[in-house]
Amino acid sequence: MFFKGGKGITDLKSALKNMFAENLVEKKEEFLNTFSSERLYIKSVISSGVALEQPTANGRSSDSSKNSKGEASDFEVFKVAGEPVGHLYSRLVPLVLLLIDGSNPIDINDPRWEIYMVVRKTADLQEDIGINMIGFAAVYRFHRYPDSQRLRLGQILVLPPYQGKGYGGSLLKVLNNVAVSEDVYDLTVEEPEDSLQHVRTKIDLQRLLVFSPIQNALSAVVSRIKSENPSKRSEPCQYGPPRSAVEDVRKSLKINKRQFLQCWEILLYLGLDPIDKYMESYRAIVTARIKTDIIGKDSEVVGKRIIDVPTEFDQETSFAMFKSQNGNVTGSESDGAKSNQEESLRQLVDERMKEIKLIAEKVSMSTR
Ligand SMILES: CC(=O)SCCNC(=O)CCNC(=O)[C@H](O)C(C)(C)COP(=O)(O)OP(=O)(O)OC[C@H]1O[C@@H](n2cnc3c(N)ncnc32)[C@H](O)[C@@H]1OP(=O)(O)O
């Protein structure tokens, strides 16, 4: 970034120095030169990386980078691992800090980080091949006892001019392919932003809709919902996937249990046709699930709560349990708290229902 020295109201220089370190330049000439030097640098890095996906032959036109399925089609992905990662990432840090909400730089001294670069090749006037960086993903590869590996997507960024054109989704698909072809244990995502979770869920649903090992289980649960009318039952009922389906999905598609459960809920929505007829039942199922997630399975036990918490560790095995000090709250206090809880629950259910409807519509459109 070009920093023009001068006396402003705020001392930007020290703030920018923290972010850009030695990449901060103060002279305009120097700044302009970085355009070609950084491009050359990216070119040299990817020439030593491993190409993972070639663009399709006819997916590109001058004003659109999406093919007929809405996927980006004019890009290549290169995997950079080992020594070059630190050097490459130190140049990406300012983008991470500026463009990914609440992000922290990864530890470049840890050799288990890999970077997947999305680039587009362009021919310049001298017919030299230029490289445009479109985005990247930082993926952590760690050992799983006894002899397996897991992949965790730590950061993903599509540069703003390229966002919403299918590149993020295409990069996720490449990562899915890596996970499946290397037969790792699973591919997880660290604290996904809503925008990323939306793209990820859409992709996973498309994969799950054609994954035959779960189709019978799905039809059986859909039929049960249709006949049992869950909204009229006093006892909450289980409409989750069978354990064998969770395991099949993880083994073949590398989707972990938490993400699969999110998708399963939407698969039920898609299966309940026509959904308007079963909306009350469906909402009751979503409400029961959210209630269990927030206030824990022991919601009837006064003072004891288990809740999921955001974590940088394995989300499936991380939770917090707390015990309230005032287990014997008085009637009016507990009534007030209860109605607040009910209102918060209703809001959460409304939000989730909106999200489910949106994703289901997008997925139905893309599979038509
Ligand atoms: C683990 C983590 O790294 S969490 C942080 C994730 N990264 C960020 O938030 C950085 C800023 N955002 C980005 O880099 C990108 O927008 C990403 C990586 C989230 C998604 O990549 P994109 O190339 O924009 O996604 P893609 O074009 O494949 O899909 C776009 C979808 O995301 C949704 N979306 C959300 N935010 C945006 C946005 N800012 N621009 C465009 N689309 C967005 C769109 O609604 C669209 O969904 P639709 O196809 O159903 O309409």
The ligand as a Tripos MOL2 file, in Angstrom:
@<TRIPOS>MOLECULE
LIG
   51    53     1     0     0
SMALL
NO_CHARGES

@<TRIPOS>ATOM
      1 C1        -13.1590  -19.1810    7.6860 C.3       1 LIG1
      2 C2        -13.2410  -17.8240    7.1020 C.2       1 LIG1
      3 O1        -12.3500  -17.4450    6.3970 O.2       1 LIG1
      4 S1        -14.5960  -16.8630    7.3720 S.3       1 LIG1
      5 C3        -14.3170  -15.4280    6.3700 C.3       1 LIG1
      6 C4        -14.7290  -15.5990    4.9630 C.3       1 LIG1
      7 N1        -14.1700  -14.5300    4.1570 N.am      1 LIG1
      8 C5        -14.6820  -13.2780    4.1240 C.2       1 LIG1
      9 O2        -15.6870  -12.9500    4.7510 O.2       1 LIG1
     10 C6        -13.9210  -12.2790    3.2900 C.3       1 LIG1
     11 C7        -14.8350  -11.4640    2.3690 C.3       1 LIG1
     12 N2        -15.6630  -12.3150    1.5130 N.am      1 LIG1
     13 C8        -15.1440  -13.1120    0.5490 C.2       1 LIG1
     14 O3        -13.9430  -13.2330    0.3650 O.2       1 LIG1
     15 C9        -16.1180  -13.8610   -0.3470 C.3       1 LIG1
     16 O4        -17.2990  -13.1400   -0.4780 O.3       1 LIG1
     17 C10       -16.4320  -15.3060    0.1370 C.3       1 LIG1
     18 C11       -15.1450  -16.1250    0.2300 C.3       1 LIG1
     19 C12       -17.1330  -15.3290    1.4860 C.3       1 LIG1
     20 C13       -17.3580  -15.9600   -0.9010 C.3       1 LIG1
     21 O5        -16.7060  -15.9310   -2.1460 O.3       1 LIG1
     22 P1        -17.4910  -15.3820   -3.4410 P.3       1 LIG1
     23 O6        -16.6060  -15.5900   -4.6130 O.co2     1 LIG1
     24 O7        -17.9650  -14.0000   -3.1830 O.co2     1 LIG1
     25 O8        -18.6990  -16.4120   -3.4330 O.3       1 LIG1
     26 P2        -19.5070  -16.9690   -4.6870 P.3       1 LIG1
     27 O9        -19.5350  -15.9640   -5.7820 O.co2     1 LIG1
     28 O10       -19.0380  -18.3260   -4.9980 O.co2     1 LIG1
     29 O11       -20.9350  -17.0850   -4.0280 O.3       1 LIG1
     30 C14       -21.5760  -15.8790   -3.7140 C.3       1 LIG1
     31 C15       -22.6570  -16.1500   -2.7280 C.3       1 LIG1
     32 O12       -22.2860  -15.5780   -1.4820 O.3       1 LIG1
     33 C16       -23.2400  -14.5980   -1.1030 C.3       1 LIG1
     34 N3        -22.4720  -13.4360   -0.6490 N.ar      1 LIG1
     35 C17       -22.3330  -13.0880    0.6050 C.ar      1 LIG1
     36 N4        -21.5680  -11.9940    0.7200 N.ar      1 LIG1
     37 C18       -21.2110  -11.6300   -0.5050 C.ar      1 LIG1
     38 C19       -20.4280  -10.5780   -1.0470 C.ar      1 LIG1
     39 N5        -19.8260   -9.6700   -0.2820 N.pl3     1 LIG1
     40 N6        -20.2680  -10.5220   -2.3760 N.ar      1 LIG1
     41 C20       -20.8530  -11.4230   -3.1400 C.ar      1 LIG1
     42 N7        -21.5960  -12.4410   -2.6920 N.ar      1 LIG1
     43 C21       -21.7830  -12.5460   -1.3890 C.ar      1 LIG1
     44 C22       -24.0710  -14.2750   -2.2830 C.3       1 LIG1
     45 O13       -25.3940  -14.0600   -1.8540 O.3       1 LIG1
     46 C23       -23.9260  -15.4960   -3.1690 C.3       1 LIG1
     47 O14       -24.9400  -16.3990   -2.9030 O.3       1 LIG1
     48 P3        -25.9580  -16.8510   -4.0520 P.3       1 LIG1
     49 O15       -25.1400  -17.4060   -5.1790 O.co2     1 LIG1
     50 O16       -26.7840  -17.8850   -3.3630 O.co2     1 LIG1
     51 O17       -26.7030  -15.6210   -4.4200 O.co2     1 LIG1
@<TRIPOS>BOND
     1     1     2 1
     2     2     3 2
     3     2     4 1
     4     4     5 1
     5     5     6 1
     6     6     7 1
     7     7     8 1
     8     8     9 2
     9     8    10 1
    10    10    11 1
    11    11    12 1
    12    12    13 1
    13    13    14 2
    14    13    15 1
    15    15    16 1
    16    15    17 1
    17    17    18 1
    18    17    19 1
    19    17    20 1
    20    20    21 1
    21    21    22 1
    22    22    23 2
    23    22    24 1
    24    22    25 1
    25    25    26 1
    26    26    27 2
    27    26    28 1
    28    26    29 1
    29    29    30 1
    30    30    31 1
    31    31    32 1
    32    31    46 1
    33    32    33 1
    34    33    34 1
    35    33    44 1
    36    34    35 ar
    37    34    43 ar
    38    35    36 ar
    39    36    37 ar
    40    37    38 ar
    41    37    43 ar
    42    38    39 1
    43    38    40 ar
    44    40    41 ar
    45    41    42 ar
    46    42    43 ar
    47    44    45 1
    48    44    46 1
    49    46    47 1
    50    47    48 1
    51    48    49 2
    52    48    50 1
    53    48    51 1
@<TRIPOS>SUBSTRUCTURE
     1 LIG1         1 GROUP 0 **** ****
